[in-house]
Amino acid sequence: MQSRIAALGFWGPLGVICLMAAAIVLSPIPSAPIALAAGALYGHVWGTIYVLLGAEAGALIAFSIARLLGYEVLRRWFGERLNLGLLGSQNTLMWIVLVTRLLPFLSFDLVSYAAGLTPLATWRFAVATLAGIIPASFLLAHFGGEMVSADARRVVISVLVLGTLTIVPVIVKLILNRRRKQH
């Protein structure tokens, strides 16, 4: 991934942004390798910025696709009832999007499409998404940069930390699922 983006030369940052957006709109494409490559090629700051721009663009495209294809149909079926209750609260919906962006085991793509089916204002979705993806974008770009450093110790530490950050939420989810099944 890194060599292909590097081969784009001046257009590499745009390539990262487009690849990130495509990875979100076309769900089976993983975005983490793109973010790692961005960090490796452009460093912590610029890698993070390119990843953020691409992820935000992809999220807004997925949100818009769902909105254009689904929300109006749901509103015709349910009328004003769709806007009532918890799912009608703009603040609640915004917080839900923000929190789901911070949870690595929830599908970024699915959240984007699902949010498009709600009455959430586009600007609120965009703000909640951006705020929620900053930590993960920085971490992935940072680890990408560390993994290409010549310092073997930094590479090992980065791999261990990234592995821990990946496995801990999975273990917590498995424990919570097991407890729910027991009760």
C-alpha positions in Angstrom: 0.0 0.0 0.0 2.8 2.4 1.0 4.7 1.9 -2.3 1.6 2.4 -4.4 0.7 5.6 -2.7 4.3 6.8 -2.9 4.3 6.1 -6.6 1.6 8.7 -7.0 4.1 11.4 -6.1 2.6 14.8 -5.8 -0.9 13.2 -6.0 -0.2 10.8 -3.1 -2.1 12.8 -0.5 -5.2 13.0 -2.8 -4.8 9.2 -3.3 -4.9 8.6 0.5 -8.0 10.8 0.8 -9.7 9.0 -2.1 -8.8 5.6 -0.9 -10.0 6.3 2.7 -13.3 7.6 1.3 -13.7 4.6 -1.0 -12.9 2.2 1.9 -15.8 3.7 3.9 -18.3 3.8 1.1 -17.4 0.3 -0.2 -17.5 -1.5 3.1 -15.4 -4.6 2.5 -12.3 -2.5 1.9 -10.3 -2.1 5.1 -9.2 1.5 5.9 -6.5 0.7 8.6 -3.8 -0.2 6.1 -4.4 3.0 4.2 -4.1 5.0 7.4 -0.9 3.2 8.4 0.6 3.8 5.0 -0.4 7.5 5.2 1.5 7.8 8.5 4.5 6.0 7.1 4.7 8.2 4.1 3.6 11.6 5.5 4.3 11.4 9.2 2.1 11.9 12.2 0.6 15.3 11.4 0.1 15.2 7.7 -0.8 11.5 7.7 -3.5 12.2 10.3 -4.8 15.1 8.3 -5.1 13.1 5.1 -6.7 10.2 6.9 -9.2 12.6 8.6 -10.1 14.2 5.3 -10.7 10.9 3.6 -12.6 9.3 6.5 -14.8 12.4 6.9 -15.5 12.5 3.1 -16.3 8.8 3.0 -18.6 9.1 6.0 -20.5 12.1 4.5 -20.8 10.2 1.2 -22.2 7.1 2.9 -24.5 9.3 5.1 -25.7 11.1 1.9 -26.3 7.8 0.0 -28.5 6.5 2.9 -30.2 9.8 3.2 -31.0 10.0 -0.5 -32.1 6.4 -0.9 -33.6 5.6 2.5 -34.6 8.4 4.8 -37.3 9.9 2.6 -38.9 6.4 2.2 -39.0 5.9 5.9 -40.4 9.4 6.5 -43.2 8.7 4.0 -44.0 5.4 5.8 -43.9 6.8 9.3 -44.6 10.5 8.8 -43.9 12.8 11.7 -43.7 9.8 14.1 -40.1 9.3 12.7 -39.1 12.5 14.4 -40.5 11.8 17.8 -38.8 10.4 20.8 -35.1 9.6 21.4 -34.3 9.1 17.7 -35.8 12.6 17.0 -33.4 14.4 19.4 -30.6 16.0 17.4 -28.4 16.1 20.5 -28.9 12.4 21.3 -28.3 11.4 17.7 -25.1 13.5 17.6 -23.8 11.9 20.8 -24.6 8.4 19.5 -22.5 9.1 16.4 -19.7 10.6 18.4 -19.6 7.6 20.9 -19.8 5.0 18.1 -16.8 6.7 16.4 -14.8 6.2 19.5 -15.6 2.4 19.7 -13.2 0.5 17.4 -15.3 -2.7 17.3 -18.4 -0.9 15.7 -18.4 -0.7 11.9 -17.6 2.9 10.8 -19.3 2.3 7.5 -22.5 0.9 9.0 -22.8 3.8 11.5 -22.4 6.3 8.6 -25.2 4.6 6.6 -27.4 4.1 9.6 -27.1 7.7 10.6 -28.3 8.7 7.1 -31.5 7.0 7.9 -32.2 9.2 10.9 -33.3 12.8 11.0 -29.9 13.9 12.2 -28.8 17.1 10.6 -25.9 16.7 8.2 -23.7 19.3 9.9 -24.2 17.5 13.3 -23.2 14.2 11.7 -20.1 15.8 10.2 -19.0 17.4 13.5 -19.7 14.3 15.6 -17.8 12.1 13.0 -14.8 14.4 12.8 -14.5 14.7 16.6 -14.9 11.0 17.0 -12.3 9.9 14.4 -9.5 12.2 15.5 -8.0 9.8 18.1 -8.1 6.7 15.9 -6.8 8.6 12.8 -3.9 10.0 14.8 -3.0 6.6 16.4 -3.0 4.8 13.1 -1.0 7.5 11.3 1.4 7.5 14.3 1.9 3.8 14.3 2.4 3.8 10.5 5.2 6.4 11.0 6.7 4.4 13.8 6.7 1.1 12.0 8.9 2.5 9.2 11.4 4.0 11.5 14.8 2.5 11.6 14.6 2.0 15.4 13.7 -1.7 15.9 12.7 -0.9 19.5 10.2 1.7 18.4 8.7 -0.6 15.8 8.3 -3.4 18.4 6.7 -1.0 20.9 4.3 0.3 18.2 3.3 -3.2 17.2 2.6 -4.2 20.8 0.7 -1.0 21.6 -1.4 -1.3 18.4 -2.1 -4.9 19.1 -3.1 -4.1 22.6 -5.4 -1.3 21.5 -7.0 -3.7 19.0 -7.4 -6.7 21.2 -8.6 -5.0 24.5 -11.9 -3.8 23.0 -12.5 -7.2 21.4 -11.9 -9.0 24.8 -14.2 -6.5 26.6 -16.9 -7.1 24.0 -16.6 -10.9 24.3 -16.8 -10.7 28.1 -19.9 -8.5 27.9 -21.5 -10.8 25.4 -20.8 -13.9 27.5 -22.3 -12.1 30.6 -25.4 -11.2 28.7 -25.9 -14.8 27.6 -25.5 -16.1 31.2 -28.3 -13.8 32.5 
